Amino acid sequence: MKWGRYWPEYLLGVLLLFLQIPRYLWSTRASAPTIKAVGWTAQRKITAREKTRQLWYHGFDNYMTFAFPLDELTPLSCSGQGPDWANPKNIAANDVAGNFSLTLIDVLDTLVVLDDQQGFESAVRNVIKWVSFDVNTKPQVFETTIRVLGGLLSGHIYANQTGQPFHIPWYRGELLDMAYDLGNRLLPAFSTPTGLPYARINLRHGLSKGETLETCTAGAGSLILEFATLSRLTGDDRFEKAARKAFFGIWNRKSDIGLVGNTINTFTGAWTSPEITGIGAGIDSFYEYALKWYILSGETEFLDVWDDAYAAVMRYSRATDGFWYQTVNMNSGDVAYHTIDSLSAFWPGLQVLAGDVQSAIKLHLIYYNLWRQYSGLPEVFDTNYKRATSHQYPLRPEFIESTWYLYRATRDSFYLDVGERVLYDIITRAKVDCGLTGIQDLRTNKRDDRMESFALSETLKYLYLLFDEENPLHSDDSNYVFTTEGHILSLGKEHLKAALPSRSTMRPVDGHQCPAYQPTIHVFDNYLKNTGLVQGIQSRADADYARYLVGLLPTQVDIDTWSPNGWCEKPRVDLFSQEFVLSAHGQIVSEDLSPSLLKLGILSDGFIIHNVTGIRMRIVRRLDSTGYEVRKLGHYNVRPGHLVYINDSSLFLPDGISDSSAKRDPAIDLRFYLDEVDPLFEVQTGIQGILDSSNEFNVLVTGHQGHFGGSLSPNALVGQKRMRFSRKEGLVVHRDFDNTQGCHAYTQPYPDAVLLVHRGGCTFLEKLLRARAASAAGVLVISDVDSVFNPTANLDELEEAGDLSDAAVVVLPQKAGQVIWEMMDRAEQWGANQVMVALDHESKSTAANTRQTPQQPNDPSRILYINNYPLLNTRLLV
């Protein structure tokens, strides 16, 4: 089993095209045949789209024939069903069925997506004619909101808006009136001391005596999209106020580590046992609505909740390999259960919407391999034993929803392959004579006599959008969002609220991060050069690792993609967020729980730290992977647009360093040049003429020496002699292409040489130790950024490393390092002698007169690094 290097998918496709070798679309169980792939042409997409359309109408037409005006179709018995009147405790049915033609309302805007203008108008007319909410039923507030209220609002927006194909001339706002009536019937559920709504309410009689006080986070906190949209469209702000109070009623009760629980008491606001949390059932849409209401309304309070919540989830719930998201204790972050549920499959789509595409790809691969294993997505899967523990698949949409988001973000045809596999399995397993049926047991294909409304309102809607390249939604750059039930909501400018002046002052700039997807590049030449073909998702080094995680045995297609040079390696991921109690000297200090304004001050554009000692700092990785940002200082939240100014000079004089090295120059000049050229070679190539007419082989760059290791300052001595690195005659520069990051033991010695390596893979201290063990005089590290920083290390690590005074570490900014690497490439191409490096103290006085004026405090290149993490929203004043 290997999940190491794969040949690029695109290269494989080219080879197969020329060799006329059939390629297979699916790696499947026996339930799905292997299908030859001919490439995703426009016609193939249209064919898949039309198959999806036919499948949707097969379900909808049978609902209208056999079930309407009841709530749901029962496809095996070719009839319909509403609430279970005989058994009020049957909440599986009664939470969603309210005797209000649920399926018809839920699919209104799916007809828009399918571009069925006549069908949409007919459905609107039927809703107006047949539906009433004066019914003696007790549905769940959450399910009624997302399925019915959301469906009515989306249908109204399209029917009412002029200038687009689905405007209905005779329409007079009837759907909005119905939504207003329904909203009024739901409002009494919020009559609790905490503002958290009851889970259920009788639509005719209101609250029932003895109603349960327990609700889930998703049920109480995921109402803002529909309720606030209702308020904006009707002018009645009661709905938005109630949903907002409930949302922040949940968020303000988060644990000390920033996590919300699964279930809560609506009267006391206390979390109920076992106080667990995750991204799946009971919590999922709370996170979704935090981000989506910000997108729809522009209200940054909700973006702040999303940012903080996402950082907490990524820190505590995400597994160390970056693939799983576990159920954990909300107070400690400890793993509670080794299970995931099918509802969690929505998370990759939300990650795409937030901009974290790389994380989305990993989790989606888990669910893709689960689908391959079961030809459906089981409700619950045990990640420890690698087997499903609940085998139902009621045609849930979350997996295909994320597939659609990832395809729009990456345009990788792998996701079309996934969609076609899903379409095949649904047709094969769930299509029956009278509609579509859920699967009660994926192992035996035992069917459930129920077609839940989300099969038509979401599952097939997202599947259709996946194949419909020309759908108008794909070119709509407005603020529209899909609700958690797949309803399309948007608000015009007339319905948006201006930010409060106080809010604008607190957040002068919104630092939105919208990184474009960066596909993997196969490296052909060496570590530095980004040359080679773009790789598809299936060619990622971790693609097969996801298959291994779910316990799926490899198919022949999997085996054929393995590389003989691959390796089995568990992926390592950087922590998404971290916290430190700062100390200028790397020592353990007590936290200052109440720093004074003289120590930590507030500015109009952020904060200023005059003394870092004892300040607790939380840093969070940027979604564009360019570095980290400070998100919290003590009890202050640092928001996008804020800057953190550092004005503590003690940061640059760590304890335990001698006087001579304490005075080390943070920046040093290095001259790179060629060793003497062989005269015979000079005659043959004319290289000396090149050297005389070009500075290509005589380069001066500025590097930044570490706070540990030997000092390269002019007056620094090791004992009574100068460091080897400081020799005036210079030292040879070497590269080891089998150890380009310098994180492994070198296989040969490099006495009195300097090693050129790349940043990453291990710490700067480890790179220096490896170089010293190979007898090198030092190590030059090419950074992955152009920011200025000097590497540091913890005191305990330095004590364990021993005497480092005769070996130095210097960081080269990315552009400068690129120049030196290419210089060495050219020298090797010419067959010239070795590249040398020497300190250039003499040029400092001249360079000082020609350099630019001193850097300003807000110079973005002068940022703070902690444990080698660049903090991009910091500015050094010292």
N, C-alpha and C positions, 0 to 999 in steps of 0.2 A: 504494500500500500504506500503510495507516494503522493504527496500533495505539494510537491516542490515546483520546480520550473516547468512550465508547459511551453511548447512552441506556440507562437501567436496564432490566435484563431484565424485572423485574416490571412496570414501566410498559408495556413492549412487550406483555407478556402480557395486560394489561388492555385495551389498545387493540385487540388482535387478537380478544379475546373479544367486544367490542362490534361490531367491524366484520365479524365472521365471516370473517376472512382465515385460511386454513390456515397453520400454522406447521410447520416441518420439524424433525424430531428429529436427523438426522445430517447431517454434512458428510462425504461419503464418496467413495470411488472407485467405479468401476462395479460392483465386486463386492458392494456393499451398497446396496440401493435406498433412495431417500429416503422416509422414513416420516412421516406426519402425526402430530404430537403433540397429544394431547387432554388433557394434564395428568396428573400422577401421582396418580390416585385410588387408593383402597384396593384396588379390584378390579383395577386395572392392575398393581399390585405383586403381588397374589396370582397373577395370570396369569403374570407373569414368573417368580415363584418356582416355580410348578408346572411350567413349561417346564424350569426348571433341574433340578427333581427328576426329571422324566422323562428328561432327558439323563443325569443321574448313574446312574440305574438301568439305562439302556441300556448304559452302560459296565460297571457292576458285574455285572449279570446275565449279560452275555456273558463276563466274566471267569470267573464261577463255572461257566458252561456249557462253555466251550471251554478254559480255562487252568488252573483250580484242580485240584490243589494246587501247580502251578508258580508261579513268582514273578510273571510278567507276562503280559498278554494280547498276542498279535500279531493285531491286528484285521483286517488285510488278508488274512491266510492262515487266519483263524478257528481259531487254535490257541494254544498257550501256549509260554513259554520260561523257562528258568532260566539258570544260569551257562553260559558258552561253554566247555564242557569241552574242546573240540578246540583252543582258542586261549586259553591262560591270559593272554596279553598284551592281550586285548581288554578293557581296563579300563572302557570305556564300559558294558559289560554286567556284567562281573564285580565291579566296585566296589559294585554295588547288589544284584545277584542272588546270594543265598547259599544257594539251595535250601531256603528256609524260608517259602514262601507269602507273599512280601513284600507283595503288593497287599492281601490279606485283613487282615493285621495293620495295615497302614498306614491302612485305612479304618474301623477299629473305632469311633472317636469321631465320624466323619462320620455314621454311623447314628444317633448320639445327636443331632447337630445337626438331622438330618432327622426327628427324633421317631419313629423306627422301632424300637419296643421289641422287637418280635418278631424283626426282622432283626438287631438288636444281640445278642440272646441266642443266636440261631442262629450268628452269626459267632463269638462267644466259644466256643461249643461246638465249632465246626469247628477253631479255632486249637488248643484243648486236645487235640483228637483227632488232628490231622494234623501239627502242627509239632514239630520237634526241632532243636536246635542242635548236635547231635553229627554234624556234616557236614564233609566234607573240601573245604571251600571257603575262599577267602581274600578276603572282601569288605573294603571300606574301613571303618575304625573309625568315622569320622565318619558316613558314610551309614547304617551299621548302627545307630548310636546314635540318630540323629534319626528314622529311619523305623521301625525295629523296636523298639528299647528304648523309645522314646517312645510308640509305639503300644500296647505292652503295658502300660506304666504308666498311660496315660490310660484304656485299657479296664478295668484293674483298679480305678482310682479310682471309676469309674461303677458297675461291677458289684458292688463291695464296700460302697459307701456306702448306708446305709439312709436312709429318709425322702425318697427321690427316685425318679422313675419307672423308672430303669434299674437299680435294684438287682435282682440275681438271687438268689432265695432259696437255690438249690442250690449257688451259687458258694462255693468254699472257698479262694480266694486262688491259684488255679492260674496265672493270668497273672503274678502277682507272683513266684511260684516260677520261672516260665520267664524272667522278666526278671532274676532273681538269677543263674540259670544262665548267661544270656547275658553279664551283667556280669562274672562270673568268667572267662569265656572271653576277654573283651576286656582285662582288667586287665594281662596280661603285656605288652601293647603299650606300657605306660608305663615299662617297665624300661630307662630310659636315664639317663645321668648328669644330664641337665637336667630330667627328669620330663616332657619333651615326648614324646607317644606316636608310635610308628611309624604310618605312614599305613594299613597293612594288616596283617591277622593271620589265620592259618588257625584256624578255629573248632574244629577237632579236634586239630591238632598244635601249635598255638601259633606262635611266631615262625619264619619261614622263613630259612634261611641265605642271606646275601647280600641281604636285604631293603633297599630304598632308605632312606637316612637323611634324605631331604628330605620335608618336609611343608609344608602351607600354614597360615597363621594361623587361618583358619576351622576347618580340620580338627583342629588341635591345641588351640585355645582355645575351642571352642564345644561343650563337653561338660558344662558345669556344671549345666544345667537337668535333664537326664536322670539323670546320675550322682548328683548330690546328692539328687534326689528319691528315687532308688533307696535311697540310704543312709538317708534319713529314714524311709522306709516299712519298711525291713528292720532297722534298728538297726545295720547294718554300715557304719562310717564310712570304710572303705577307698576306696570309690568317690568319695565327696565329696572326700576328701583328694587323691586322684590328679587329679581334674578341676580342683580349686582350684590345685594346684601347677602344672598345665599352663597354666591361665589366666594366673596371675601370672608364670609362666615366659615367656610372650609379652609381657605388659605391662611387666615390669621390664626388658625389652630394647628398649624404644621408643627412638627417636632423641632427640637433644637438643631437637628442636622438637616432640616429643610424638607422633610418628607411628610406627605399627608397619608392618613390611614385609609382603610377600605370601608369601614362602617362606623357610623357616628349616631349618637342619641340626639334627636332633633330638639329636645327640651333642655337638656343640660349642656349640650355641646361637647360631651366627653366621648372620646374614641372608645369603641367597644372591643372586647377581646376577640381575637388574639392580637390586635394592633399590628397588622401586617400591611404591606404595601407592595406595589409593583406597577406594571404598565397595562395589565389586562383587565379582566372583568371586575366591575365595581369601581374602577378608578379611571380607566382609559380616556373617556371623552372629556374629563375635567382638564387634562393637559391640552387636548385638542382644541377646546373652546377658548383657552387662554390665548393661544396663538392666533386662532382664526377670528376671534372678535377684534383683536388688534388689527389684523389685516383688513377686516370689513369696516371698522370704525376709526382706526388710527389712534385709539386711546392707549398711550404708552404704559399706563398702569398694568395692563394685561400683558404687554410685552415683557415688562419687568418680572411678572409672575412666571411667565414661560421661561425666561432666561434662568431664573433662580431654580425653578423646578427641574428644568432639564439638566442643569449642572448637578443637582442632588441625585437625580435618577442615574446619570452617567457615572457618578462617583460610587454609589452604593448598590444599585440594582444591576448594573452591567457587570458581567463576569470578566475575569482578568484576561480572557482571550479576545474579548470584544465582540463575541457572537451571541451569547445568551443574555437575557435580562431576567433576573431571578426575583422571586418573592422574598422580601426581607422584612425584618422587624423595623418599624418606622422610627423607633427611638435609638436603636443601636446600629442599624444597617447590617446586622448579622443575617445570614441566609436562614429563612424559615422553612421553605419548601423547595424541592428540586423538581418543580413542574412549571410548564408554560401552558397557556390556553390559546385557542384559536383567535380570540378577540385581540390578542396582542399583535396579530399580524398586521394591524393598522399602523403600527409604530414606524416601520420604514417609510411609509407614505408621509407621515407627519415629519419625519426627519428630513425628507427631501424638501418639504415645504419650508422648513426652517433653515435649510442650506447644508445640512450635514449628510451629504450624499454617500460618502465613503462608509460611514457607520450604517446607513440604510442598506447598502449593498450586502453587508455581512449578515445582518439579521434576516433579510429577505432570502438569502441562500439557505438558511436553516429551514424556513417554511417551504421553500421550493423542494428541498430534499424530502421533507415530510410528505409533501404532495406526491412526489415520485414514489414514495414507499407505500402510500395508502390509496393513491388515486383519489384523493380528497384530503381534507384537513381535519384530523380528529379534534374533538373538543378539548381534550387534555392529554398532554404528553409528559411522561416522566423522563427528565434529562439524565437522571442518575442511572436508571435501569434501561434507558433507551428503548422505551416501548410506550405505546398509547395506553392510557388507563380509562379513557372514555372515547368510544369509537363512533359517536354520532357526527354527521355532517349535514346540518339543515340548510345547506346552500349559502353559507355565510359569505359576505362580500369582502372582508378585510384584506385577505391575501391578494385578490385580484385588484383591489383598490391600490395597494402599494405597488403592484406590478405596473399599473398604469402610470403612477407618479414617477417611478424609476425609468420607465421608457421615455417619458417626456423629458426627463432630466438628462439622460445619457444617450438616447436614440440608439441604444444597442439592441440589435435584432434578437438577442437572447431573450428579451422580455416578450417579444412577439411569439417566440417558440413556447415560452411558458404559457402565454395566453391561449395558444392553439391547443396545448395539452389540456388545459383546464376546460376549454370548450368541448373537446372530444370526450373527456371523462364525464362532464355533466350530461351531454347528449346520450352517452352510452349507459350511464348509471341512473340518471334522474328523470329522463324524459319518458312519460307514460302517455297513454291514449288521451287522458283528460287533463294534461298539464305537466307540471314539474313537481317532483316529490322530494322531500328531504330524505337523507339516508340515515336510518336508525343504527346500522352497524356496518361500517366500512369493510369489515372482514368478510361478511356474507352477502352484502348488498341488500340486507333486509331494509325495506322502505317504510317511511313514516307517512301516514295519510294526511299530509299537511304541506301546503305551499305558503311559507311565510312571506309577508308582503315585501321584505327586503330583497328577496330573490329577484323581483322585477324592478324595485326602486333603486337597488344598488348593484347587486352582483352582475347582472347582465348589462346594466347601464355602463359600468366601468369597463366591462369586457368589450362592449360596443365602441366606446371611446378609444380603447387601446388600438383597434384596427381602423378607426375612421380618421385618417390623417387630415381630412379637410373640414372637420367639425369646427364651427365658428368659435367654440369655447377655447380652442387651442391658440387662437389669435386674439383673444379677448384679454387686454391688459388692464381691465378695470379691477375694482376691489372685490370681485365676486369670490365666494367661497362655497364649498360643499359642506353641508352640515354633516353630523355624524350619521345621519340617515341618508346621505347622498342628495339632499335637496339643495338647489342652487339659490342662494340669497345674495342680493347686492343692494347697496344704498347709494342713491344719487347725492350730489353735493348738497342739495337742499336739506338732506336728512343727516348730514354730518355736523358734529359740534366742534367749535373751535376750542383749542386747549386753553385751560385757565392760565392767566398771566403768571400765577405762582408756579405752575407746573413748567411753563416755558423757562422761567428763571432757573429752576432746579435742573432742567435738562436743556441746555442751550443748543445742543446738536444731537441728533439721533444717529448713532453710528451703525447703520444697517450693514449687515454682512450677507452678500448674495454671491458666494463663490460659484463660478462655473465648474461643471464636472471636468475633472482632469483624468483622462484614461491612463492606464498603465502603459508605459513605453518599454518595449523589449530592448535591452541594451546589447549591442553587438560588439562594440569596440572595447570600451573600458568603462570604469565606474563613472567617470565625469561626463562623458559625451551622451547626450540624450538623443541618440540616433537610433533608428530601427523602426519597426512597424508598431502601430497602435494595436493593443491587445483587447479582445472582447472580454466580457465578464467571465466566461467559462475558461479563459486562459489565465486568470488571476492565480497567483501562487497559493491562495487560500481557498480556492473554489472547491477543491476536493476535500479539504479539511472539514467543510460544512457537512458534506456527505458522511464523513466518518463520525462526526459528532452525534448524528441521529441514529447511528447503527445501521445504515443502509449499505448492503453489500454492493460492491462495484459491478456494474454491467460491463459488457465488452467494449461499449463506447467509452466508458470511463477509462478502462485499461488502455485503450488505444491512444488516449491523450497523455498518458504518463510519459515523462521524460526519463531516459536511462540515467541522466545526470541529476535527477531530482533528489529530494531528501525529505524526511519526515520531521517536521518541526512545528511545535506549537506556537502560533502567532503571539507576539508580544505587542502590547499597545501601551501608549503613554496614558497616565492618569488624566482624566478629563478635567478634574479640579483637585486642588490641594490647598491645605492651610498650613501656615507657619506662624510661630511667634518669633518675630524678627530679633536678631542680635547682630550688631556690627562686627562681632568677633567670632561668630559661629558657635558661641557657647549656649548652653541651655539656660534660659532666664525665665523668670515668672512673667506671666501676662499682666500687662497694665490694663486693668479692667475699666478704668475711667481716665484715659489720657487727657491732659489739659489742652486748651487751645494753643498754648505755647509749644506743645509737643506735636499735636496733630491739629492743624488748623483747617478751617473751611474757607474756600475761595469761590468766586463767582463761577468759575469753570471747573471746579473740582476740589482738591484737597492738597495740603502741603504738609510734609513730615519733616520736622526739624530734628527729631531724635527717634531713630527707628527702634531702639531697644524696648522690648516688651509689647510692641504693637502686633496684634494678630492680623494677619493678611490672608485673604482667600484669593487664589488665582484660578482662572478658568480658561481652558483652551479655546481659541477662536475657531469658529466653524470653517474658516478658510484655511486653517492649518498653517498660518504664518507665524504663530506664536501664541502667547497667553496675554490675558488682561487681568488687572486687579479688579475684583468685583466687590470686595468688602475690606474695610479698614476698621478694626475694632467693632463698634456697633453701627458704623456708617456704611450704607450701601453705595457702591460706586457704579454709576449707570453709564450706558453708552453715551459718549460725548464728553464725559468727565476725564480730566487729566489728574494724575497724582505726581506732584512735584516733590523731589527728594533733595533736602538741603542739609544732609548730615555728612560732614566730611570724615567722620570716624569710620565710615564704610570702607575707606581706602587705606586704613592703617590697622589691619588686623593684629590682634595680640600674638605674641610668640614669634614675631618676625624681627630679625636683627635690624639695627639702625641703618646699616648700609642698604639692605634690601627693602627696608621700609621706604627709602627714598628712590626706589626704582621708578624709572620713567614708565608711565602706563603705555606710551606709544614709542616704538623704536623703528628706525629706518634700516631696511635690509636691501643689500644690493645683490642681484642675481646676474651671473655672467657665465660665459663659457671658459673652461680651462684652456690652456694653450693648445693651439691647433697644430696638428702634424703638418710640417711644410709640404710633404708630398701630397697629402690630402688637399691642402690649400690650392696647389697647382691644378689638381684634377677637378675640383669643384668650384673654385673661385669663391669659397666661403668668406675669405678674409675681406674681399671687396664688399660682400654683403654686410659684414660686421662693421666695416668702416663707414658705410653709407646708411646704416639703419640702427636704431636703438632696440631692435627686436631681441637681441641677445645681450643686452646690458640694461637691466630693468631695476629701477628703484621703487620699492613699495613700502608702505607703512604697516607694521604689524602691531599686535597688542599682547604684551607678555602677561603670563599668569601671575596671580598673587602667591603662588606656590612654585617650588622648583627654584633653580638658580636664577639670579638676577643678571640681566644683560645691560644694566646701566653702566655708564663709563667707568665709575669708580668702584664698582662691586668686585670683590675678590673672593676666591674660595681658598681659605687658608692664606697663604702668601703668594698665590699665583692666580692668574686669570682663568676663567672658565674655558673649556675647549671650544664652546660655541663662539667665544669672543676672539679667537685667533685672527690676526690681521690678514693672514694668507687665505682665509676662508675655508669652508668645509664642503665636501661633496654632498649633493642632494640626491637621495634615493627614493624610489617608489617601489612598493611591493604589490603587484597586481593580484596576488592571492590574499592580501590583507590590506585592502584599500582604506579601511577605517582605523587600522591600527589597534583593533580590539582583541586580536589573537596573538599567541606567541609567534615570534618570527622564526622561520626555519633556518636562517643563516645569520651570522653576526654582521653588524654594520659599524665597525670600530671608527670612532671619531668622525662619523657622518651625521647628517641631519635627515630625518625621515619626513616625507611629505604625505599626509593622510587627509581623509575627509572627516568632517564632523558627523556624529551620530553613531549608534550602535553601542556606545559605552561612554563613560565620563572622560573628561580631559585628563584627570589624574590617572586613570587606567591606561590611556594612550601613552602618557609619559612613562609610566612604569614598564610598559611593554618595550618602549624604545630604549629605556635605560638597560633593561635586561638583555637587549641585543647589542649592548656596548655603544649605542648611539649617543651623541652629545646633546640631542634634543629632538623635538618633534614640532613640525609646522602643521597646523590644522587649518584646512580650508573650510571656512564657515559656510552655512547655507543661507546667510543673510549678509547684508552690508552694514548692519548696525555695529557700533563700536562697543566692545565689552572685553573685560579682562577676566579669565576663568578663575574661579575660586574652588575651594574644597573644604570639607568639614575638618575640624581639628582632630577628631578621633581617627579619620581616614589618613590624615597626614602623619599622625603618630605611628600608625601601623605601617605606613609606607617607608618610614625611616628617612635617612639623609638623602635629600634630593638636590643638594646645592650644586652638583656638577652636571645637571641636566636641566634644560629649560624647555618650556612650552610657549609657543607663540601662535596666536590666532591671526589668520589672514582673512580679511573681508572677502566675500564671495567673488566679486569682480577681480580683485587683485589675485586671488588664488587661481581663478580661471586663466589669467594671463600667464602665471608661472607654469601651470600644468601644460598649457599649449606651447609655451617656450620649450619645455622638455620634450614634448612631442616633436617639434620642429628639429630640435637638436638631434634626436634619434633618427629622424628621417634623413638628415644630412649626413649622418654617420659621424658627427663631430664628437669631441671628447665630452666629459661630463659637465653638467651644470653645477656651478658653485654658488654658495651664499656666504656673505660676510656682513658684519655690522658696519653701518656707515655713519659713525658719530660725527665725522667732519661735515657732513651735509646738513646737519641740524641747524647751524647758525645761518647758513644760506637759505635753507628751506623756510626758516622761521620768518625771514624777511619777504618771502614770496607767497607764503600761504595766505589763505583768506583770513578775514577778521575773525576774532574769537566767536565760537558758536554761541548762539543765543539760547536762553533757557528752554525755549520751546522747540529747539532743534530735534526733530524726530529720531535722529541717529543717536542721540545721547539718552539711552534708556537704561533701566536697571535690569540686571540679570540675577535671578535667584536659582541656585542649583542648575545653572546653565539654561534656564528657561527665560527667553526674552519677554519682558513685560511691556507690551507695545503702547500702553496708555500711561507710561511713566516718563518723566523728564528729569534728568539730573541737572541740578543747579550748581553742583560743586565739581 
